[in-house]
Amino acid sequence: MPELPPAAQPSHPPDTRLVVAGERVQPSAADCFRVTDPWTGGLLAEVPDCGAPDVDRAVAAARLAFESASWAGLSTGQRADLLSAFAARVAARAPELAMLDSRQMGMPLALAEASIQGAAAALSAQADQARAGLDVRLSSAGTALAVAAARPLGVVAAITAWNFPVPIALGRIGAVLLAGNSLVLKPSEIAPLGCLRLGDLAAEAGIPSGVLNIVPGRGTTAGAALASHGDVDALAFTGSTATGRLLMQAAGASNLKRLHLECGGKSPQILFDDLGDAKGLAGAVVAGFTHNSGQLCTAGSRILIHETLFDRLLPLIAERVAALSTGNPMAPEQLLGPLASRAHTATVERLVGQALPGDRCVAEGQTSGRSACEFAPRLFVGEDPASPLVQQELFGPVAIATRFRDPDDAIRLANATPYGLSATLWSRDMAALMPLAHRLKAGFVIASDSVSPADPGVSALPGEPAGQSGFGVEGGLQGVAAFTRLQGVLFQSKGTLQ
Ligand code: NDP
């Protein structure tokens, strides 16, 4: 296997202990799982596979913190100050955290660092938005005052995915904690090491003990124990729709805990006929489904192109795909690393193998051939909306292009999967896009006449998945409110209780 540049080697073994009540603690049993580097195949760490006793400890610490009001009793502004301090520490440590994420799941190092910096900035922005609080004064007529008070839910558990390990965890920590809850986080078994470090950084930032607890473990051990725990008030999940279904069953069979599910997607990129030879468009479309090797919940893996544009644009997109190459994620300028694990690579290969005879592969990128987890980006063309390439999330750098006749046809095709996570519309005619956005089954819609990256303020964009992509608002002030419950409170003073 290839050597990594010397600077990329971690200087000391990562701390794999769990975070409970603000401290690193040993697990109660010796069960472990292995975290490996998908590029080299080498062992990075053996990490405790926390079972029910450790989950109980973490939930008890979170409950104690919640009941003590050390966090829930602070004003939203005070919580925002502490979470901003936490975000600043995360940003300062981004190189170290990025190294951990990148080595565990193969994302290019530069992308890992940029995404952690972006998530830290988004957390600060969300904290600023939340400073004013979430309560709403409804009326103050005469001697009465009615308030819709946003109360925290209590102890929230978060189970997260591996594709952006630290950024996804940061998103959950921000929204759940700003709302005044305590949290028990279970990161993915593929990439728990950077997420565990977040517990240390939260303690350094002054977040009170027990407010953020982190238990590494498999889904079937730590994850299942959290999902069926009787003292967890809400469960926030990021992962596949298949696991989301299991969690709904566990929540119903235990204490009817509230659920927040951010699941899979099969998102369309829709290209309208007024685009002509828009410069940079093909590159932006390809980036839309190959970013992070397509391991992106919002990957635009269905490319719907107006029939008058199709024959001109498709070769440009195909050319871009053919020019892509996977390689060493530690190499500067490398855009695509390996996929996250051998098992995931096998899954992507199996799903691509389910293409229908009518689905034609028109472009394939390169691999360096140096890692068993490399997967060459691919572009298919197909007209059958029932094809597995159209209907199933692959979570790899694969897209299928289809032509459409008119806007109604585009909307029909865009909405014809079980998912509803996001959609991208490209056109120079913004006015024509506006009425189409609300017809899309999608939690996030990006309508654009530009291939430049979105402004940083977009990180505060709230949205809620549709269909089998889940439910629960993500992002912005509404994403914080999603982890509160409204308590209607009426104060009335008529002085008759003498
Ligand atoms: P999985 O559903 O396999 O796993 C997600 C998390 O759930 C992991 O921590 C996993 O544990 C845990 N888990 C697995 N089984 C159980 C169980 N029976 N009980 C409790 N927890 C369980 O998804 P992936 O990690 O493979 O992530 C990829 C998926 O995530 C894709 O579908 C992607 O679209 C989706 N995703 C959605 C996002 C969104 O915002 N909508 C964002 C990012 C990803 P472990 O892996 O440790 O065993």
Boltz pocket constraint, residues with backbone or C-beta under 6 A from the ligand:
constraints:
  - pocket:
      binder: B
      contacts: [[A, 159], [A, 160], [A, 161], [A, 162], [A, 163], [A, 168], [A, 186], [A, 187], [A, 188], [A, 189], [A, 190], [A, 217], [A, 218], [A, 219], [A, 220], [A, 222], [A, 223], [A, 224], [A, 227], [A, 238], [A, 239], [A, 240], [A, 241], [A, 242], [A, 243], [A, 244], [A, 246], [A, 261], [A, 262], [A, 263], [A, 264], [A, 265], [A, 296], [A, 297], [A, 393], [A, 395], [A, 421], [A, 469]]
      max_distance: 6.0
